[in-house]
Structures are given as C-alpha cells and as structure tokens.
Amino acid sequence: MDLSKIFLKNACPTSIGGQAIMEGIMMRGPEKTAVAVRLADGSIHMKTQPTPKMSKWGKIPLIRGVVNFVSSMVQGTKVLMYSADILEENYPDDYEKDKFDIWIEEKFGKEKAWKVLMVFSVLIAIVLAVVIFMLLPTVVVGWLSAFTDSIILLNLAEGVVRMLIFVGYIVLISRMGDIKTVFQYHGAEHKTIHCFENNLELTPENAQQFYTLHPRCGTSFLMFVMVIAVLAHALMGWPNVWLRIISRILVLPLIAGVSYELLKWAGRSDNWIVKILSLPGIYLQKLTTREPSEKQLEVAIAAMKAVLPGNDTPYFEGLCDLNGEPLKEEPAADQTAEPAADQAAEQAKEVGVDEPATEGTD
C-alpha cells in the first residue's frame, strides 16, 4: 500500500462527503445533497435537496464532532431507508420474497411492509451495536480482574477485545452479497472524491486510477473512536461492571468530539504523525471498501456532479443522466401531431388561404 496515493500532495481537500447506500451513493455538498440509486433496468434515480444549514453548535470544536455524528447518523438512516424504498418500488416482477417478507406484508400492508422491515433492522442494529461493542468487551475483560489489578492492562485488554470484535464483525458481513455491493459503492465514493480533489475530469476512467482508501473516511473515524476510548477509559479506573458501562456511555460524546477533530486534521495534513494515527483506519478501510465497477463509478460521479457548488439545476426527484441532470420526457408521437397541425393552420391563415382539409382513412 502506497500512502502517497492516499495522502495526495497536490490534492485540494473538499468539504463534500458521501455515504454508500443500497445500490447507490449519497453525496453531501455545501449547498445540495444528492441521492443516486441504480435501478434494476440500468437507469439512475436521483433525488436532490438542500443541505441542512449547520447550527451554531456544529461550528464549535469538540462539540461539532458530536453534533455532526448524530446528524450523520439520522440523515444516513433516512437516506438508507429512502434507497430501500426506491429499490422496492422498482423490483423486477420475478423477484421472489421469502416467508418473513410475505408475513410482514400481510400484517402491515404492502406499502408499509418495507418501511417496517427497515425500521426493525435499524433498531436491531443499534441494540446489537450497544450490546456487542459496548457491553460485551467490558464484561468479558472483567474476568481478568481476578488475575491482575493493573488498570492500564485491563483497559488496554478491553480496547483490544472491542477492536477484535469490530473487525471480526466487518469480516463476517463482508461475505454477504448485498454488503459486498455496498462496499463497492463505498470504494466508488472514495475514488470519485479523490478524482475531484485532484482537479481531474469526473469520468469513470479518471476515477478508477485512485485507491478506494481515503484519509477522511467515516471508517477511520470509528477507529479513532476506539483508539482514543482506550486512553480515556484508562483515566477512569476500573470500577464495578455497571459503573464501567455507564461511564463509558457518558464519556462517548467527548471521545467522538476528539476523534472528529483528529479526522479533520488528518484530512488536511500529510505529515508523518497524521499518517501514523491514520494507519489503523486506513487498514480497516481495506475491509469496508471494494474495487467498484464502471457502472458504480457512474452513479457516484452523477451524485457528485449534482452537488458541486455553482450547479444551478433545480431540486428534483426522478431519473437523471450521468451528469446528474434530470431526464426530460420525450413527447409521445400522438402528442406532437396536434401542435404540428395547429401550426400549419396558423401559417395558412397568415398567407390568406383556407385551412387544409383533413383526409379520412379507411
């Protein structure tokens, strides 16, 4: 892995960021946010809307990390559910649903079934994240207190267990077909941003030459959180299990704030300290990104172009071209005949002749 291709010297960092979603990309620019989804027929569905203005809390160092993290979680969940809705509406007719999907549809109705499944999935994911990544490590490592009373060793062991669980989780889900596709779109997002930051024309060919790894990735943020958590927890002692759980939850906003500041620093600097701090997150991205196809890069580029500053395309929702521009529906043949006939009649009146008679057909 060549770090010079990740921390590019001539790159101009942008505030535009993205998120991989189901069969697509969300790009968030300073003025617009775009969601691009590749449909089953090969077309691209696009939705653009104004980017929410940052609150005054979102500009204060340390606090802005927490504000942006919560905002990203909320918006990311909404966008994920939106992409799922679009795909569900455009499923091919031969799509086979499993028994659980059928039961949900019978229970809640076809229109609400998909949203119910998505909300249920998000809630389960949140519960599992708290249990697996917050509670399990501190409970497991608590058994080591019978063999050592070193606070530093116990907290270090807890951090190592948490990281191992997280990495193991990523490795397992990366084997799922749908997750592999999401990771490919994650790679497409990074390649497209690299391409833009290096002032190259946004084309799949230009974007493909870059790594799928980027120093400002959210994956790196998660790794920063886990590393800083080890240092913060070491200062908090090793109380009983319930106090450990509560204290770790309470200190999480501070850890998130510090991690966010480090991530921003890493994104605009390429000195050796930044590179060392970024290495764990960069290596983790090797698990959460995959090489994208040209079609996936087209989706990422369409989303990027739609949010570029100065793009005065009106907000819209529907099919778009590869430049992120809305596709205009061509008028049907029977709709063009009438205007043509009316125009001929007007021209006839102008020259002082009668309207041409319309010939009948058998």
Secondary structure, 3 states (H helix, E strand, C coil): CCHHHCCCCCCCCCCCEEEEECCEEEEECCCEEEEEEECCCCCEEEEEEECCCCCHHHHCCCHHHHHHHHHHHHHHHHHHHHHHHHHHHCCCCCCCCCHHHHHHHHHHCHHHHHHHHHHHHHHHHHHHHHHHHHHHHHHHHHHHHHCCCCHHHHHHHHHHHHHHHHHHHHHHHCCCHHHHHHHHHHHHHHHHHHHHHCCCCCCHHHHHCCCCCCCCCHHHHHHHHHHHHHHHHHCCCCCCHHHHHHHHHHHHHHHHHHHHHHHHHHHHCCCHHHHHHHHHHHHHHHHHCCCCCHHHHHHHHHHHHHHCCCCCCCCCEEEECCCCCECCCCCCHHHHHHHHHHHHHHHHHHCCCCCCCCCCCC
